[in-house]
Amino acid sequence: LSAQSRTNAKTGVILEICRPKQNSLSINLPSGLIQAIRIIPSITDPQVGKLKLVADQNIALARELFEQFGEVQLLGGREIDRNSVRDAQILLVRAVTQVNGAVLKGSQIEFVGSATAGTDHIDLDYLADNHMHFAHAPGCNANAVVQYVFSSLCCLRPNWRDQTVGILGCGNVGRR
């Protein structure tokens, strides 16, 4: 495992870039964004030209975080289509973008990242059949949900700490 850290000069955000044995690349991003993205191995290869990334414009700091790897084109999630990803290698989306064969067929996409917990907008079978890597962010908003629940409890039941409170489920939110 080799690792290096880069600090983005514009944002001050530190990206930890690791190359595991499987010859892939992980980027650990700050919470609220994609937590760990497997990106194509060629991303740090100096022999390969700059990559093209298409990203949903509502992914916070997408341009600032990824411009060091290549050209970043920001589009509205509903505007991302086959024409916009045709010559891109990386696609970063949120839940409003349907990622399937209709969008990806004939493209150069090698990696799809979703800044969401769910995958119902992603055709995982298509990605697997076409050897496209995928990562998403389950649990990325769990702390925000916990904070919302506790703030709601404080407003609705000011004395909630004196009562018995039950937590149903032990998923990404319940175990926090």
Secondary structure, DSSP 8 states (H G I E B T S, - for coil): -EEEEEE-TTT--EEEEEE-TTS-EEEE--TTS-SEEEE-GGGG-TTS--EEEEEETTSTTHHHHHGGGEEEEEE-GGG--HHHHTT-SEEEE-TTS-BSHHHHTT----EEEESSS--TTB-HHHHHHTT-EEE--TTTTHHHHHHHHHHHHHHH-TTGGGS-------STTTT-
